[in-house]
């Protein structure tokens, strides 16, 4: 970490690899000999068409996306998909939703406008501190799809398994995509906002089984129709060009780190170090239960809101920023996305121990 950089634990938009930022800076004024920035060029130019195709292929290789699935580079954030998914897949029928956190709850509420939502599980009674096991899931025969959020940024839980369902699986992977191998072929659709593990805010990646396209509700806007977007290869309107370019650079960096397998090994080590500190601490404690803990977003607290706020200030003074927890959950949250260096985790642990020594 350079001297003028901080350790950024933001849940999103979040830390990007320094090597990627440096490469983007070097290419800022003249991308690929074009004499212009990617931010200036037409999305239909030869140079950007090359960037677009390469990025799509890099992502297909990184996640081993089967040819049966289409990769879409869209706008509107993950939130737009809360409506697009039921508009395209629900057909006015019933869909099962696993509510294990803030964003899956929002997705379920949005889907109610387009059909019948059956809540397959709801962990709000325990403060969303755990992930249900397979036997706890209440599944509907004939459901159009089963929806869940793989990693819950607000409460710090992560599904340790891929749920089994007869209906197509639909998954929000915004917070843990590219951090571990995924059998994409098991999913009807998965999607992710880019601003956590992939690129700056503004890009949403949707990976959808082409067999599920073509069933949109009649009033679905064309910019939200998977069939239309597939036909236009994400170019129905101007895509988020700069973010797609940045994703390309991140994918190059990821490959140099050993791909998603390398990321999985690093994420486990980062999280294990921090959770070990929390479990040994006399002051701090983790919110999520063992077995359900997220490797991406570690949520913790002291039990005293004023002391939590004091720690956030204490850490910021030492160059560790954005540790304040989400407003609906409180406490602290350390987001350990792919670009977070191990030195950042070690610095956080040292800071926690120093603070604990002064307050216990």
N, C-alpha and C positions, 0 to 999 in steps of 0.2 A: 504494500500500500504506500503510495507516494505521500510526502509530508503534508500536502495541502488537502488530502482526501480524508473523509470520515468513514467510519464503518456504518453503513446504512442498513438498518434492520426493518425498513418499511415493508408493509405487506403488499404494496403496489400503488402506483408505479414504484418499482424497486431497483435494486442494484443491478448493474450490467457489468460484464467482464471488462476490466481495464483495457485489455488487449483489443477488444472490440471497439471501445470508445476511441482508442488511439488510431486504429485503422480507419474508422469513420472520419476522424479529424483529418487524416492524411489524404483521404479521397474526397473531402468535402467540396472542394472547388472544381475538381476535375475527375469525374468518375469514369474509369475505363477509357481514358483518352477522349472523352466526349467534349471536353472544354466546358462542362457545366456540372452542377450538382444533381444528384438524383432528385432532390426536391424541386428542381426546375424543369425536368424533362417530361415529355409527354408519356403517358402510360402506354401509348401505342407505338412508341418509337422502337427502333431496332435494339437499341442498348437496353432499354427497360424490359422489353420482351424477353431478352436473354436473361436478365436478372430474375425476372418472374419465373421463367421455366426452370432455371437452375435452383431457385429457392424451393420450388414445389418438389423437385426431384430429390434435393437434399433432405427435405422433411420426410418424404416417402421412404427414403433409405434409413433415416435415423430411427423411425418408428416402425419400419418394415410394414408399411401400409399395403394391403393386398390390392390388386388391380380392380377388385370389385367395388372399392371405395374411392370416392372422389374427394380431393382436397380443395377447399374453398378458402380464399382470403377475403374476409368481409370486414365491414365496419359495424358500428352500433354497440360494440362491447358485448360481453356475455349476457348482459341484461336483455338485449334485443332477442336473444335466442330463447329467453323465457316464453316469449310469445310465438316466435317462429317455429319452435319445435311442435307445440300442439296444433298450430295452424297447418303444418305440413304432414304431421303423423297421426293426429288424434282422430281425424275423420268424424268428429262429433261423438265419438264413443267414450270408452273409459281408459284411463291411464293410471298406473300405480306410481306413487311418489314416495320416496323415503325422505322424511324430513329429519335431518340430523344437524341442522345449523341454520344460520341466517339466510343464506342464498338459496338453499333448497326450499326453505319455507316461502321465500318470495316467488320462486319458480312455480310452486304448487298453486299459490294464490292467483298468479297470472293465468295459469292453464285452466282454471275454473271458468274462464270466459268462453272457452272453446269446446267444452265437453265435460265429462264427469271425472273428477279427480278422486281417486281412492288413496287414502293415506296408508301406505304399507307399513310404516313405522313412524314414531315420533318420539324423539329423545328429549323433548323440552322439559319433561318432568324432572330430569336430573341435571338441568342446565347444559344440555348437549355436551356432556363430558365423556361420552362413550359412543361406540359404534355397535349396533345390534348384530347378533349372530344370525346366520341364515335361517334358523328355525323360528326366529322372532318375526320374520317378514310375512306379512299378510298379503298374498298375491291373488289377483283377480283372474279367473279363467277368461280367456278371450281378450285380455287387456291389449291395447294397441302398443304399449311400450312400458318399460319399467325405468324410472328416472331416479338417479342419485347423483350426489356431488362427492367426488372422490376424496377431496381434502377440504376441510372447513377452516378457512382462514381466521374467522372470528373467534372460534372456541378452541381451535388447535387439536382437532381430531382428524384421523385419516382412515379410510377403509383398508383393512389389512388383507382383504380378499375381494375378488370380483363376484358379486352376487349372482346366483343362478335363477333364471326365470325363463319361462317359455316365450314370453314376449321379447321383442328386440330391446336390448340394453341401450339406454341413452345416458350419457355421463358428462357432467361438467368437470373437466380436468384442468381448470384454469390455474390452480395453485401447484400442481405436481406433475404436469406434463413435462416430458423430457428428463424427468428425474429418476425414472425406473422403466424397465421394459414393459410394454403393453401388448397384449395379443389383440390388435385392432380388429381382427376378423370376428372376434366375439361380440363386437358392438355394432348396433345398427347406426349409431351416431355418437360421436364424442366431439366436444368443442372446448375451446379455451381462449380466454382473453390473454393477449400476448404480454401484458405489462408485469408479469411476475417472473417467468422463466425463459421468455422467448425474445422479446423486443420491447420498444417503447409502447406506451398506451396509444390506441388508435386502430390496432389490428385485432381481429378475432379469427381464429382458425376453426373451421368446421370440417370434420371428416365424416362423410356420410355414405352409407351403402346405397349405391345407385338404385337398387331395387325398391328402396323406400320412397324415392322421389316420384312425383307425379300424382300425389293424392292430396294436394293442398285444398283447403276449404276455398269455396268460390271467391270470397272477398279478400283472400290473401294478397297483399301488395306484391307486385312482381319483384321488387327488390328484396323480398323475404321468401320467395318461392325457390326451394332447392332445385326443382326441375329447371326453372329459368336460369338460375345462377350457374348450374352445371352446363347448360347449353352455351352460356356466354363465357365459360371458364373464368368466373369471378369478375368479368369485365363488362357487366351490364352498365355500370357507371364507373367513374374513376375510383380505383381501389386506393388504399393507403400506401402509396408507393414507397415513401421513406421507411415506413415500418417493415414492409416486405424486404427491402434492401437490408435493414438492420437484422432481421431474422436470418437472412442469408449469412451475414457475418457471424452471428451467434452460433449458427449450425456448423460453420467452419471451425470455430473455437471449440465447440462441443466435441467434434470429431477428434481434435487434437488432444482432448482430455480423456479419450477412450470411449466416446459415445455415451449412450444412456446407461450402459453397464458401468462405465467409469463414474458417471454421475451418481448412480445408485450406491456405489461403494463409498463415495465421499459424503453423500447425504446421511448415510447411516452413521458414519464416524462423527460427523458434526453434531448430529442430534444426540447420539449416545453420550458424548462428552457433556453436553449441556444438561441432559436429563439426569446424569449421574451427579452433577453438581446440585441440582434441585433436590434430588432424593436424599442427599447427605446434608442438606442445609437445615439449620435451625430457624431460619427466618423466612425463606422463600419456599413455596410449594407449587407444584404443577397443577393445572386445572384438569387436564385430561387424564383419564385412568390408564394404567399400563395395559397394553394390548390394543388400545385405540389411539395412542398418541401420534400426532403428526410429526414427521421428520422435517416438514417445511415451515410450519408455524408453531413455535413453542410458546404456549400461553402459561403465565405464572403470576403469582401475587404474594403479598405478605399477609393479607387479611385486614390490613389497615389502609384505607384509601389515601390518607395523607402521607403515610410512609411510602406507598407505591409512587405517588407523585414526586416525593423527595428523591427516590431512587432514579426516576426518569431524568430529573434535573442533574443528579450526581453523575450519571452515565454520560449525559450530553456534554458536560464540562470536560469529559475525557475523550470526546470524539466518537461516542457511540450514540447514534441518533435514531429517532423514530421508534422508540421502545414502548411508547404508550399504547395500551391495549385499545381495542375498538370501543367506541362509546357505549355500546349496549352490553359489553362484557366486562369492561373495567380491567384493572390490573395491568400487566405488562405482556408484550408479545414480541418475540424475537423471530423474525422471518429469515430462514436459512436457505434461501433459494440457491440455485446452482452456482451463481456468481459470487456468493459469499465465501471469502477465503477462510481457511481454518484459523488464521491469525485473528480474524474478527471474533470467532467463537471463543478463542482463548482469552482475548482481551475482555470479552463480556464476563467470562467466568472469574477472571482476576478482579474485575470491578465489583461483581456481586460479593465475592469473598471479603473485599475491603469494606464494602458498605455494611455487610453483616457483622464484621468485627466491631464496627463503630455503633451498632444499634442492637446488639444482643448482650 
